[in-house]
């Protein structure tokens, strides 16, 4: 219905326009479809107009179009999307050596690996998300991708623009409305026709201005000659010439106003448009109308010339990508929802103080596929109706952080290095040993044994820093030593702060790594995502002046406070001391402004309190991390690799970790000889290792075993499985 309405309005506008106003060579100027041999009036009769000659397609072009169509159909079927790693013809994959870090690739450097041309073939991992993108592209569905930063959300969105079915792209023109200047007319024409129409109007306007200028100078010459030769009044002749000049200049503005504004130009667009509207303000997203400081007196700019397209209009027939969707204000989300539903959205001034606020165009096409993205918190501040619209007419997909390690995946990671080198354009190729070190780092950053990280943005940063180091040394290839040096240089801010924190503690002798102390335990914590620190915990038991209570300090957050409460249940169960008339003070030493969050210090708190209650010292050459159940089971925690490395940096000899986390340990080679790792599954095992003073410790451990009874014996004899990660 909207197309018929536009055509009727176009015919009405043609009836109102005089032949002098319409350029003689404007191809399809009044035809919304830009085709046909002329223009039609409202009664169906043809108005004079030029024919638009289309170049006859060459057979090679037709064959190329057919080949591209076959490729598109193959893409939409989901076949061969990054499933293989191609190398030069003289390079082979040794199936007998698939277990090595390169997955059997027999290469000398990354230059031997072929990088796919199509973006969708470069996607590594995220098989589920890739399948969703394929289906959504084929059916033109909206998609919302939620996941950690750097997992490939924007890359998949760009790939989707290349996968969309071929459709006729459109140019959008905005015309002056002679009936109401504040409501410009909107016309759509096939891509490439917009420039022709604008150029034709400009040429016609130029010719009219030339005729007016020629006529103006003739009139000025006649008037000036009459004033000098006949009236003999030079001043009067100059004044008359000035008035005539200004009058003609004022009249010429009317013809300039007839030149349409090319709002959206897709003439050079070979694939569906892709617009990244991440963080866009209302005007950039929804379109805007510029303010006009000269609004009268013949100096004003026509309203249609001040109209600016928004990302929703530029992405018509393509993809609109909005990352961190929750950062858009609610009004913008509401209007975005309207554009999705209606498929068109009028442009008006976004500022109420601007003269553009009085202008509102006819609806402009917004037939785009929306790809929204964000972290897990993005769904909290997202407009419920907008999310419902995406979910009801599309897909929601969660992006994986890791993927199972396999020879095929390791080959893809080698290709990832080659892709980064090619995309950067300035990095020297990586040797096979350098690629192996990158893959090792991918394993380490995964935090899970048998997995590889899918956070390629940070991994790509390591590739670029390594290449920069090699390039600074004028080497032709990036070596393993460059990657190792880059790992030290490309530390995160949190890691740099953590290392500085450890060094400062050494200066003030705050890190105790030898001897035995009652009620003091070296705990471990994670700063940021990839930085570990040693966090001592101290406990003291004092007589209470009222009902006994557990008091914990160190800016504990909710989860940490709950962990302390759970520990108090274990203390009551495993200790002979009556704590109903005692206060148990727990201090997280120098926790910092960020405080303590999470429950990974549970076994640390329990050990410190039991040590203080029983008067048994704790070894200070060791540290520990782990969560606790109320029954004394040690549960898995996160960041064990970074915590172990922090303990090694601090000069400690032993680290206690949950047995369930044993498979997640991926520490650097330099720390393997420095520290002993002891996995445990019950609090009694923690105390057996951590407490010093044999007679008192043995008595406490025996008492704990008597309390826990058959549960511990079954674990020791039958080897019962440790608790699963929660």
Secondary structure, 3 states (H helix, E strand, C coil): CHHHHHHHHHHHHHHHCCCCCCCCCCCCCCCCCCCCCCEECCCCCEECCCCCCCCCCCHHHHHHHHHHHHHHHHHHCCCCCCCCCCECCCCCECHHHCCCCCCCECCCEHHHECCCCCHHHHCCCCHHHHHHHHHHHHHCCEEEEECCCCCCHHHHHHHHHHHCCCCCCEEEEEECCCCCCCCCEEEEEECCHHHHHHHHHHHHHHHHHHHHHHHHHHHHHHHHHHHHHHCCCHHHHHHHHHHHHHHHHHHHHHHHCCCCEEEECCCCCCCCCEEECCCCCHHHHHCEECCCCCCCCCCCCCHHHHEECCHHHHCCCCEEEECCHHHCCHHHHHHHHHHHHHCEECCECCCCCCHHHHCECCCEECCCEEEEEECHHHHCCCCHHHHHHHHHCEEEEECCCEEECCHHHHHHHHHHHHHHHHHHCCCCEEEHHHHHHHHHHHHHHHCCCCEEECCHHHHHHHHHHHHHHHHHCCCCEECHHHHHHHHHHCCCHHHHHHHHHHHHHHHCCCCCCCCEEECEEEEEEEECCCEEEEEEEEEEEEECCCCCCEEEECCECHHHHHHHHHHHHHHHHHCCCCCCCEEEEEEECCCCCCCECCCCCHHHHHHHHHHHHHCCEEECCEEECCEECCCCEEECCCCHHHHHHHHHHCCCCEEEEEHHHHHHCCCCHHHHCCCEEEEECEHHHHHHHHECCHHHHHHHHHHHHHHHCHHHHHHHHHCCCCCCCC
